[in-house]
Each structure stands twice: as structure tokens, then as C-alpha cells.
Amino acid sequence: MRNILLLGAGRSTASLCEYLLKKSQEEDWFITVGDVDLALAEAKVAGHERAKAIAFDVHNDIQRLTEIRKSDLVISMLPWVMHLNVARDCIGLGKHLVTASYVSEEMSALDEEAKKAGVVLMNEVGVDPGIDHMSAMKVLNQIRDEGGEMLLFESFAGGLLAPESENNPWKYKFTWNPRNVVIAGQGGAVKFKQEGRYKYIPYNKVFRRTEFIDLGEYGRYEGYANRDSLKYREVYGLKDIPTIYRGTLRRPGFCKAWDLFVNLGATDDSYIMEDSENMTYRQFINSFLSYNPSDSVELKLMHYFNIPQDSDLIEKLDSLDLFSDKKVGLKNATPAQILQKILEQKWSLDENDRDMLVMYHKFGWNTSEGSRGLESYMAIKGDDQTHTAMAKTVGFPVAIATRQILNGVITTPGVKLPITPEVYEPMLKELEEYGIVFKEKEVPYLGYKR
């Protein structure tokens, strides 16, 4: 019997756990699910005879080493900052590791040690990062194998609401970590490359520099740039490509409204607001506006941003109760933390809501016969509050990578991403069984002359 240790039992692990339990008999697996919240781990195990739940503290060195020693492979679904000690233990004990998180500099530095130990440390194998890497590399390698010269690569993804669940003016609710949504775009200028020129967008302009993307039956979206598109040139083998751009998808109108929060200062996470626990939502908004004893908060906001009275921005803001006298109730909170709490009151999924994950790639390249273009895109809906699109697209790739490593399909040791045919070809094929299927269509592309 082979032992799998799963660390972390949050919402994104529902499909992962079900896959592991379903395959446990035929694969001869025993699964241990560990979480600081034992009840959460027990719920994922669901009394299965080939699994058990344990209360797990990743900071307890003795417990961490003991549990990893008993396993053949570790899956870490913990926050990314907790992966490093787990990875070091896995190398020392000769155990493989799978995570869905971005590779940190510290994790990358473990590559040589992992190779010497014969250990696979597979990272970025969720949805974004993960499925985006695999689906992009499949097409990129096909183009290169046919002698094409890559000139353009654009990639977008978004965790959204299914169209039938778009029941608020923003057409959006939280389908993943709310904090990451609130602070998106911060931490330095956005960087990308367009037609051979390096381009930069400061944070206060990110949500006004958008582009529209039409995906046929999946609808129309707007995309804003992610933080650093340039780092993917090396990952994807696109060192000299003239255009590379990665972004996030939202429904049209979202970015213009979110830009108001950015420029108001409501997404700032760098300082504490005094007496925040006694502040009302209305006072929170008013704290960023100039003092005027006679004008209302609504009027001051409209004047400050030059918002017409009949603008749909007002409807979006009203839908969040921003001008109400509800108490914030958070002590020593930053503006971003207060905004997050306000949004969570309105943007949490209701019982009947369904989420949707959308991903889109655009490729442009030269051939001996001229320029060509291709779009590749995918959308998948969640089934319910447990089997969400986010849980599926994060959990299934992690689970499949786990099975491939244990079965010797993935064997190359070191700190790895799912960007080689050894990894992505069988994974993409199996993901199709779970409805994660990319459609492709050729599109006009005028090309680019260097």
C-alpha cells in the first residue's frame, strides 16, 4: 500500500479528495488528510476505509517529520508560505511533493538538492498557475515543432459567476481568496511587452487599461493585466517574443467600478485606520473624501470622480451598502481589510449560486507561408457549493499529477512545473474526462516585422 499525505483541507480540496478516495482501491492508496481544523479534515475523509483525518500543525517539527516519513508522497494545499519546510523535509526523507502554488525563489533554490535526492517537487499544478501552463505549452510546442516563429502570446483567466448566477450589478462574487482579489495589481508596476516594446502600467491605472475578449457562447469579458508577464518568457521558451501579456478576466463594467476603489484609497493595505471597529461603512468612504459640512458623502464622491447621477457606478456602490450606517467591526484594520469585509457580506456565494472558470489564450506566429493566429479557450461551471469550478480546476490537476508521480509516469526529479510533454500530455487528456476541454479556432493575425 502506498501512502499519500494531504496537508490542508480547505474548499479547493473537495474534488482532489474525492478523486484520491475514488482511486484508492485500484491504486492501493491510503490517504491521510491533515488540517489544523480536525473537523474540516474529517469532513473531507467522510469515513472512508482507506483514509483517516488528523489534526495537523505544520509548525510542529516533530509531527511534520513523523507524518512525512510515513508517506510516499505529500500534497501540500497549505498557504504558499508554509510549503518550504515541507519541501525540505520531503527532500531529506526522499518523498515526492505536489503543490498548486507559484514557485517561490526559496523553493526554486531547492532544485539541485531535490535532483540529488531523486525527489520530484511538482509546483504550479492547479488552475492558474497550472492548467494555463499545460494548455499553453501544448499549443506552443505544436507551433514550434511545425517550424513556426512565435510573435504573440496572450493569456487570461478568471474565476467568475456562471451567467445564470450573475445576480448583482457587479456580476461577480468571490470564488477564491477574497484578499487576493482586493489587493490585486499591487506591489509594483505591471510589466509586459507589446510589438517589441516594453510597457508598464502603474497600479492606479491597471483597471482602466483593459481589453475586451469575446468567447462566443461563453460571453464577453474584459481583461486587465497581471503583475509581471515578462517572467513567463523563460518559462515558455519565448525569450525574444515581441508581444507577451497575461491578464485576469471580469465581466464588462467591473474594472471601471473597481478603479474607483483603487483611486479612492480603499484597497490600500499599508496602514491602520484609527478607531476602525467603530467606523460605519459610510464613514469609511467619507474618510477618503474632502471635508464639507453640507454635502453628502454620495455627492462628494460623485464630484470627486465626476460620476453622472444616472451612472451604473452608483448602482454598483449602492448594492454593497457602502453608504449605510452598518458598523465595520474590525479593530486595527487597514483600508483593504475593511473593504474585504464589506465585500464579503455581499459577494459570498449563495446556496444556489454556481461559479465558472474561464481561460483564454491567443497565439500569433509566422510560417514560411505567412502569419497565422489561433485562439484556445475553456470554460467550466461548478455543480454546487462543494464541487465548484475552482475546486475542480485546482483539485483535479493536483490529483492527476499525484497519480502520475506515484505510477512512474512523471519521473524527472527537481523543482518542476507542468510544462513538459511528459507531464502535460497525459494530464490534459485525463482532465477532459472532467469537462476541462479547450476549444481552438484559427483567427486572423497580421503578423509583426522585426
ZADREN-601938 format. One record per residue (C-alpha): residue number from 1; residue in one letter; x, y, z. Coordinates in steps of 0.25 Angstrom, whole numbers. Each point is the difference from the previous one (the first is absolute). Layout:
<atoms>
ATOM     k   r      c1      c2      c3
ATOM   NUM   a       X       Y       Z
...
</atoms>
This chain:
<atoms>
ATOM     k   r      c1      c2      c3
ATOM     1   m       0       0       0
ATOM     2   r       5      14      -4
ATOM     3   n      -3      11      10
ATOM     4   i      -4      14      -4
ATOM     5   l       1      12      10
ATOM     6   l      -9      12      -3
ATOM     7   l       3      12       8
ATOM     8   g     -12      10       0
ATOM     9   a     -15      -3      -2
ATOM    10   g      -5      13      -5
ATOM    11   r     -11       3     -10
ATOM    12   s       9      -3     -12
ATOM    13   t       3     -14       4
ATOM    14   a     -14      -6      -1
ATOM    15   s       2      -5     -14
ATOM    16   l      14      -4       3
ATOM    17   c      -4      -8      12
ATOM    18   e     -12      -7      -8
ATOM    19   y      10      -4     -11
ATOM    20   l      10      -6      10
ATOM    21   l     -10      -8       8
ATOM    22   k      -7      -5     -13
ATOM    23   k      13      -5      -6
ATOM    24   s       5      -5      14
ATOM    25   q      -4     -15      -2
ATOM    26   e       5      -2     -14
ATOM    27   e      13       8       2
ATOM    28   d       2      -6      14
ATOM    29   w       1      13       7
ATOM    30   f      -2       4      14
ATOM    31   i      -3      15       2
ATOM    32   t       3       8      13
ATOM    33   v      -7      14       0
ATOM    34   g       6      10      10
ATOM    35   d      -5      14       3
ATOM    36   v       1       9      12
ATOM    37   d     -15      -2       1
ATOM    38   l      -3     -14       2
ATOM    39   a     -15       1      -3
ATOM    40   l       4       5     -14
ATOM    41   a       9     -12      -3
ATOM    42   e     -10     -10       5
ATOM    43   a     -11       6      -9
ATOM    44   k      10      -2     -12
ATOM    45   v       3     -14       4
ATOM    46   a     -15      -3       2
ATOM    47   g       2     -13       8
ATOM    48   h       7      -7     -12
ATOM    49   e       7     -13       4
ATOM    50   r      13       4      -8
ATOM    51   a       2      13       7
ATOM    52   k       1       7      13
ATOM    53   a       0      14       5
ATOM    54   i      10       6      10
ATOM    55   a       1      14       7
ATOM    56   f      13       5      -6
ATOM    57   d       9      12       3
ATOM    58   v      10       3     -11
ATOM    59   h       8       8      10
ATOM    60   n       2     -13       9
ATOM    61   d      13      -5      -5
ATOM    62   i      -1     -14       7
ATOM    63   q     -14      -2      -6
ATOM    64   r       3       5     -13
ATOM    65   l      13      -9      -2
ATOM    66   t      -8     -12       6
ATOM    67   e     -12       1     -10
ATOM    68   i       9       3     -12
ATOM    69   r       9     -12       4
ATOM    70   k     -12     -10      -1
ATOM    71   s      -4       5     -14
ATOM    72   d       4      -3     -14
ATOM    73   l      -5      14      -5
ATOM    74   v      -4      13       6
ATOM    75   i     -11       9      -5
ATOM    76   s       1      14       6
ATOM    77   m     -12       8      -1
ATOM    78   l       5      10      11
ATOM    79   p       2      14      -3
ATOM    80   w      12       2      -8
ATOM    81   v       9       6      11
ATOM    82   m      -1     -13       7
ATOM    83   h       5      -9     -11
ATOM    84   l      15       2       2
ATOM    85   n       2      -8      13
ATOM    86   v      -9     -11      -6
ATOM    87   a       9       0     -13
ATOM    88   r      13      -1       8
ATOM    89   d      -6     -12       8
ATOM    90   c      -4      -7     -12
ATOM    91   i      14       1      -6
ATOM    92   g       6      -4      13
ATOM    93   l      -9     -12       1
ATOM    94   g       0      -4     -15
ATOM    95   k     -15       3      -2
ATOM    96   h      -7       7     -12
ATOM    97   l      -8      13       1
ATOM    98   v     -11       6      -8
ATOM    99   t      -6      14       2
ATOM   100   a      -9      10      -8
ATOM   101   s       8      12       4
ATOM   102   y      10       9      -7
ATOM   103   v      14      -4       1
ATOM   104   s       7      10      10
ATOM   105   e      15       4      -1
ATOM   106   e       2      -9      12
ATOM   107   m      -7     -12      -6
ATOM   108   s       8       2     -13
ATOM   109   a      13       0       8
ATOM   110   l      -3     -15       4
ATOM   111   d       1      -5     -14
ATOM   112   e      14      -6       1
ATOM   113   e      -3      -6      13
ATOM   114   a     -13      -7      -5
ATOM   115   k       8      -5     -12
ATOM   116   k      10      -6       8
ATOM   117   a     -10      -7       9
ATOM   118   g      -8      -5     -12
ATOM   119   v     -12       8       5
ATOM   120   v     -11       6      -9
ATOM   121   l      -5      14       6
ATOM   122   m     -11       3     -10
ATOM   123   n      -6      14       2
ATOM   124   e     -10       9      -7
ATOM   125   v      -9     -12      -4
ATOM   126   g     -13       7       4
ATOM   127   v      -8       8     -10
ATOM   128   d       7      14      -1
ATOM   129   p      11      -4       2
ATOM   130   g      -1     -14      -6
ATOM   131   i     -10      -3     -11
ATOM   132   d       4      14      -6
ATOM   133   h      14      -6      -1
ATOM   134   m      -4     -13      -6
ATOM   135   s     -10       5     -10
ATOM   136   a       9      11      -5
ATOM   137   m      13      -9      -1
ATOM   138   k      -8     -10      -8
ATOM   139   v      -3      10     -11
ATOM   140   l      13       7       1
ATOM   141   n       8     -13      -2
ATOM   142   q      -9      -4     -12
ATOM   143   i       3      13      -6
ATOM   144   r      15      -1       2
ATOM   145   d       0     -15      -5
ATOM   146   e      -6       5     -13
ATOM   147   g      11      11      -2
ATOM   148   g      -8      12       5
ATOM   149   e       6      12       5
ATOM   150   m      -8       5      12
ATOM   151   l      -4      15       0
ATOM   152   l     -11       2       9
ATOM   153   f      -5      -7      13
ATOM   154   e     -12       5       9
ATOM   155   s      -6      -8      11
ATOM   156   f     -12       3       9
ATOM   157   a      -7      -7      11
ATOM   158   g     -12       4       9
ATOM   159   g      -7      -7      12
ATOM   160   l     -14       6      -3
ATOM   161   l     -15      -3       2
ATOM   162   a      -8      -9     -10
ATOM   163   p      -9       9      -8
ATOM   164   e     -12      -5       7
ATOM   165   s       5       4      13
ATOM   166   e       4      14      -3
ATOM   167   n     -10       6       9
ATOM   168   n       7      13       5
ATOM   169   p       4      13      -8
ATOM   170   w      15      -4       0
ATOM   171   k      -3     -14      -6
ATOM   172   y      10      -5      10
ATOM   173   k       2      -7      13
ATOM   174   f      12      -6       7
ATOM   175   t       4     -14      -5
ATOM   176   w      14       0       6
ATOM   177   n       8       7      10
ATOM   178   p      -7      14       2
ATOM   179   r      13       6       5
ATOM   180   n       7      -3     -13
ATOM   181   v     -12       7      -8
ATOM   182   v       1      12       9
ATOM   183   i      15       3      -1
ATOM   184   a       1      -5     -15
ATOM   185   g       9       9      -8
ATOM   186   q       8       5      12
ATOM   187   g      15      -2       2
ATOM   188   g       7       8     -11
ATOM   189   a      -3       3     -15
ATOM   190   v      -7     -10      -9
ATOM   191   k      10      -4     -11
ATOM   192   f      -2      -6     -13
ATOM   193   k       5       1     -15
ATOM   194   q      -8       5     -12
ATOM   195   e       5       0     -14
ATOM   196   g      14       0       4
ATOM   197   r      -1      11      11
ATOM   198   y       0      -2      15
ATOM   199   k     -12       6       6
ATOM   200   y      -3       4      15
ATOM   201   i     -13       3       7
ATOM   202   p       0       6      14
ATOM   203   y     -10      -5      10
ATOM   204   n      -9      11      -1
ATOM   205   k      -2      -2     -15
ATOM   206   v      -1     -15       0
ATOM   207   f     -15      -1       0
ATOM   208   r      -2      11     -11
ATOM   209   r       9      -7     -10
ATOM   210   t      -8     -12      -4
ATOM   211   e      -4      -7     -13
ATOM   212   f     -13      -7      -4
ATOM   213   i       0     -15      -3
ATOM   214   d     -12      -7      -7
ATOM   215   l      -1     -15       3
ATOM   216   g     -12      -3      -8
ATOM   217   e     -10      -9       8
ATOM   218   y       8       3      13
ATOM   219   g      -3      15      -2
ATOM   220   r       8      13       0
ATOM   221   y      11       4      10
ATOM   222   e      10      11       3
ATOM   223   g      14      -3       4
ATOM   224   y      10       8       9
ATOM   225   a      15      -3       0
ATOM   226   n       6      -9      11
ATOM   227   r      13       5       7
ATOM   228   d      11      -6      -8
ATOM   229   s      -2      -6     -13
ATOM   230   l      15       0      -4
ATOM   231   k       4     -11      10
ATOM   232   y      -7     -10      -9
ATOM   233   r       9       2     -12
ATOM   234   e      10      -9       6
ATOM   235   v     -10     -10       6
ATOM   236   y      -7      -1     -14
ATOM   237   g      13       1      -8
ATOM   238   l      -5      13      -6
ATOM   239   k      13       8       3
ATOM   240   d      -1       9     -13
ATOM   241   i     -15       1      -2
ATOM   242   p      -5      14      -4
ATOM   243   t     -13      -1       8
ATOM   244   i      -3      -7      13
ATOM   245   y     -11       4       9
ATOM   246   r      -7      -8      11
ATOM   247   g     -13       5       7
ATOM   248   t     -13      -2       8
ATOM   249   l     -14      -1      -5
ATOM   250   r     -12       7       5
ATOM   251   r     -14       4      -6
ATOM   252   p       0      13      -7
ATOM   253   g      -2      12      10
ATOM   254   f       7      -7      12
ATOM   255   c      13       7      -2
ATOM   256   k      -5      14      -2
ATOM   257   a      -7      -1      13
ATOM   258   w      12      -7       7
ATOM   259   d       9      11      -4
ATOM   260   l      -8       9       8
ATOM   261   f       4      -8      13
ATOM   262   v      14       1      -5
ATOM   263   n       1      15      -2
ATOM   264   l      -9       3      13
ATOM   265   g      11      -8       8
ATOM   266   a     -10     -11       5
ATOM   267   t      10     -11      -5
ATOM   268   d      12       5       8
ATOM   269   d       6     -10       9
ATOM   270   s      11       8       6
ATOM   271   y      -5       7      12
ATOM   272   i     -10      -2      11
ATOM   273   m     -13       9       1
ATOM   274   e      -2       6      14
ATOM   275   d     -13      -5       7
ATOM   276   s      -3      -9     -11
ATOM   277   e      -9      -9       8
ATOM   278   n     -10      11       3
ATOM   279   m       0       6     -14
ATOM   280   t     -12      -2      -9
ATOM   281   y       0      -4     -15
ATOM   282   r      -4      15      -3
ATOM   283   q      11       5       9
ATOM   284   f      10      -9      -7
ATOM   285   i      -3       6     -14
ATOM   286   n      -1      14       6
ATOM   287   s      14      -1       6
ATOM   288   f       7       1     -13
ATOM   289   l      -8      12      -5
ATOM   290   s       2      15       3
ATOM   291   y      -7       6      12
ATOM   292   n     -13       7      -4
ATOM   293   p     -11       2      11
ATOM   294   s     -11       2      -9
ATOM   295   d       2     -10     -12
ATOM   296   s      -4     -15       2
ATOM   297   v      10     -11      -2
ATOM   298   e      -7      -4     -12
ATOM   299   l       1      14      -6
ATOM   300   k      15       2       4
ATOM   301   l       3     -14      -7
ATOM   302   m      -7       4     -13
ATOM   303   h       7      13       0
ATOM   304   y      14      -6       3
ATOM   305   f      -1     -10     -11
ATOM   306   n      -9       8     -10
ATOM   307   i     -11     -11       1
ATOM   308   p     -13       3      -7
ATOM   309   q     -13      -2       9
ATOM   310   d      -5     -10     -10
ATOM   311   s      13      -8       0
ATOM   312   d       0     -15       2
ATOM   313   l      11       2      10
ATOM   314   i      -9       6      10
ATOM   315   e      -9     -13      -1
ATOM   316   k      13      -9       2
ATOM   317   l       4       8      12
ATOM   318   d     -14       0       6
ATOM   319   s      -1     -15      -2
ATOM   320   l      11      -1      10
ATOM   321   d      -7       9      11
ATOM   322   l      12       9       0
ATOM   323   f      -8      12       4
ATOM   324   s      -7      -7      12
ATOM   325   d       3       1      14
ATOM   326   k       4     -14       2
ATOM   327   k      12      -2       9
ATOM   328   v      13      -5      -5
ATOM   329   g       3      -7      13
ATOM   330   l      15      -3      -3
ATOM   331   k      10       5      10
ATOM   332   n      14       6      -6
ATOM   333   a      -4      -3     -14
ATOM   334   t       6       5     -13
ATOM   335   p      -9       6     -11
ATOM   336   a       2     -13      -8
ATOM   337   q      -5      -8      12
ATOM   338   i     -12       8       2
ATOM   339   l      -4       0     -15
ATOM   340   q       2     -15       0
ATOM   341   k     -10      -2      12
ATOM   342   i     -10       9      -7
ATOM   343   l       1      -7     -13
ATOM   344   e      -1     -14       7
ATOM   345   q     -13       4       6
ATOM   346   k      -5       1     -15
ATOM   347   w       9      -8      -8
ATOM   348   s      -1     -13       7
ATOM   349   l      -6     -11      -9
ATOM   350   d     -15      -3       4
ATOM   351   e      -4     -15       1
ATOM   352   n      -6       0     -14
ATOM   353   d      12       8      -7
ATOM   354   r       9      -7     -10
ATOM   355   d      14       5      -3
ATOM   356   m       7      -1     -13
ATOM   357   l      15      -1      -4
ATOM   358   v       4       6     -14
ATOM   359   m      13      -1      -6
ATOM   360   y       5       6     -13
ATOM   361   h      13       0      -9
ATOM   362   k       3       7     -12
ATOM   363   f      12      -4      -9
ATOM   364   g       6       7     -12
ATOM   365   w      12      -5      -8
ATOM   366   n       7       1     -14
ATOM   367   t       2     -12      -9
ATOM   368   s       6      -1     -14
ATOM   369   e     -14       2      -6
ATOM   370   g      -3      12       9
ATOM   371   s      -6       4      13
ATOM   372   r     -10      -8       8
ATOM   373   g      -8       2      12
ATOM   374   l      -8     -10      10
ATOM   375   e      -9       2      12
ATOM   376   s      -1     -11      10
ATOM   377   y     -10       1      11
ATOM   378   m      -8      -8      11
ATOM   379   a     -11       3      10
ATOM   380   i      -5     -10      11
ATOM   381   k     -11       2      10
ATOM   382   g      -1      -4      14
ATOM   383   d     -11     -10       4
ATOM   384   d      -3       5      14
ATOM   385   q       7       7      12
ATOM   386   t       9     -12       2
ATOM   387   h       3      -4     -14
ATOM   388   t       3      14      -5
ATOM   389   a       7       3     -13
ATOM   390   m      12       5       8
ATOM   391   a       1     -13       8
ATOM   392   k      -1      -8     -12
ATOM   393   t      11       7      -8
ATOM   394   v       9       1      12
ATOM   395   g      -2     -14       6
ATOM   396   f      -1      -9     -13
ATOM   397   p      14       4      -5
ATOM   398   v       7      -2      14
ATOM   399   a      -7     -13       1
ATOM   400   i       4      -5     -14
ATOM   401   a      15       5       2
ATOM   402   t       0      -8      13
ATOM   403   r      -5     -13      -7
ATOM   404   q      10       2     -11
ATOM   405   i      12       2       9
ATOM   406   l      -4     -12       9
ATOM   407   n      -1      -8     -13
ATOM   408   g      13       4      -6
ATOM   409   v      -6       8     -12
ATOM   410   i       7      13       6
ATOM   411   t      14      -4       4
ATOM   412   t       9      12      -3
ATOM   413   p       5       5      14
ATOM   414   g       2      14       4
ATOM   415   v      -9      12       2
ATOM   416   k     -10      -1     -11
ATOM   417   l     -11       7      -8
ATOM   418   p     -10      -7      -9
ATOM   419   i       6       5     -13
ATOM   420   t       6     -13      -6
ATOM   421   p      -7     -10      -8
ATOM   422   e       3     -11      10
ATOM   423   v      -9       8       9
ATOM   424   y     -11       8      -8
ATOM   425   e      -4     -10     -10
ATOM   426   p      -6     -11       9
ATOM   427   m      -5      10       9
ATOM   428   l      -8       8     -10
ATOM   429   k      -5     -13      -6
ATOM   430   e      -6      -4      14
ATOM   431   l      -5      14       3
ATOM   432   e      -9      -1     -12
ATOM   433   e      -7     -11       7
ATOM   434   y      -4      10      11
ATOM   435   g      -5      10     -10
ATOM   436   i      12       9      -1
ATOM   437   v       1       0     -15
ATOM   438   f       7      11      -9
ATOM   439   k      -7       5     -13
ATOM   440   e       9       5     -11
ATOM   441   k      -3       9     -12
ATOM   442   e       9       7     -10
ATOM   443   v      -1      15       0
ATOM   444   p       6      11      -9
ATOM   445   y      14       5       5
ATOM   446   l       7      10      -8
ATOM   447   g      14      -3       5
ATOM   448   y      11       8       4
ATOM   449   k      13       4      -7
ATOM   450   r      12       1       9
</atoms>
